[in-house]
Amino acid sequence: MARPRTISDEVVVDASPELLYTLISDPVHMARWSPENTGARTVRPGPAEAGDRFVGTNRRGGFSWVTESVVTAAEPGARFAFRVQGWGVRTPSLRVANASWEYRFEPVDGGTKVTETWTDDRPWPDAVANVADRVLTRGSTFADFQRRNIRTTLDRLKSDVESAPSP
């Protein structure tokens, strides 16, 4: 069976596309919302630009790892995307296609629709990926696992932004 390679979900947040873009395009903020990301190191503070690289720290259960990502799109108020292309336990020394992430921001009644999309970039055969996924996620495919992670991230983003005092 072919594995799903792209998973998306969305949420409407009572905030402007510009504010949401500014928050999400600065990778150090992701740890506030993601169930796995625990932080990021960037080349400079603030929103990342196309071509910038950043190192993310992650944890799932008792296992920690780091990734290196490159920003592939940085369109203020509209779209932010990056590709994970390095992985390791202490440093992202293994160069490997992993995943791409994209965030789109669309003004709607009640705020901004934020769409988060994960794409599986692993060049593995589906049979290998399906076995590895069940080991790495403790029983599910990465598509199902990421579907839950995306939902959690978007719900936490909405709660965080909407509960913050207005400037």
N, C-alpha and C positions, 0 to 999 in steps of 0.2 A: 504494500500500500504506500502510495506517495505521501510524504509528510507535508503538512501545511507549512509554507515558508514565510507567510506574512500574516500577522495578527494586528488588528487595530481596535481601538475603543475610543470613546469620546465622552466629554463632560462639558456642561455649560458652567462657567465661573463668572460671578458677578464682579468683573474687573475688565479693564481695557486690554486689547490685544498687545499693546505696547508694554504694559506692566508685566503681563504674563510672559511675553517674549524675553524681557529683560531678566526675569527670574530664571526661566528655564535655560536660557542660553549662557548662563554662568554656571558651569558644572559643579561648583562647590555647593550650590543649593540643593542638588538632587538628593543628598542624604536625608533631607527633611521629609521627603515624600516616598522614596523608593524602599521596598522591603528588603533589598539586598545591598544597595550602594551605601557605603559608610563614609564617603568623602571623596575629594578630588584635589589634585594639584594642577594648577594652571600656570601658563607662562606669565600672565599678568592678571590683576583683579578685573572683575567686570565681565560683561558679555564677551563670549568667544567670537572670533571672526573666522571666515572660511580659510582653511589651511592650518589653523591653530591645532596644536596637539595638547592633550591633557591625559593625566594618569588618574584612573579611578580605583578606589579601594572598595572591596566587596566582601560580603559574608553571607553564607547560607548554612544554617545550623552551626556546626563547629569548624567549618572549612572557610578559610579566607584566601583571597587571591587579588591580584592587581591586573588592570587592563590598560592598554594605551589606545587612545582613540584620536581620530583626526576629524575635524569639523568639515563637513562636505557642503553645507548650506547655512548661510546666516543672513536671512532677509528680515530685518527688524519689523516686528508686528505681524509677520506673515508665516515664516517657516524657519525652523532650526533643525539641522540634521547632523549626525556624526556616524562614523564607521569604526567599530572596534576591530583593531588589526594587530594587537599584541596582547599576550597573556603570560602570566607567570605567578608563582607563589609569593615571591618577595619583590621581583622586578618583572616588568612585562617583556622578558627577553625572547620569548617564543613568538615569532612573526607568523600569524595564522589568521585567515579569514574567519570571523566569528559571527558578527551580527551588525546590522545597521539599525539606527533608531532615528525617528523623525517626529517632529512636533509641528502641527499646523494650527494657526490661530485665525478664526473667522468671526467677525462681529455678527452677533445675533441678538434678538430681543432677549433682554435679561443679562447681557454681558458678552462673553466670548466663548465660542465652541472651541475647545482644545481637543485635537485628535492626536493620540500617541500611537505610533506604528513601530512594530518590531519586525525585522526581516532576518530570517536565518540565512546567513552567508556561508555556512560551513559547506565545503565541497564534498562532503562525505556521501557515500551511497545511502539511500533511505533506510535500508535494512540495518546498516551500522549505526546510523543516527538514532533509529528507534530503540535499539538496545542500549546505547550509551545514554540516551535521554532518561530512560527509566532508572538507570543507576544514579545518574547525576541529580535527578529530581526526586528520587525515592518513590518512583512508581508511575509518573505521568510522562507524556511527551513534552518536549520543550514548548510546543505551541500551546498546550493546555496550561502548562506552568506559567508561561509568559502572559497568557490571557488573564490569569489571576493577579500576577504582578502588576500589569498595566492598570487593571481595575483599582487595585490598592493605591497605586501611585496617583492616579487621577482623583480618587476620593480624598486622599490626604492633601493634594494640591488645593482642591476646592475648599476644604475645611480650613487649611492654613491661611489662604489668601482672604477668604470671606470673613474669618474671625479676626484678622489684623485690623488695628485701628486705622481709620482713614487719615491720610496725610493732611 
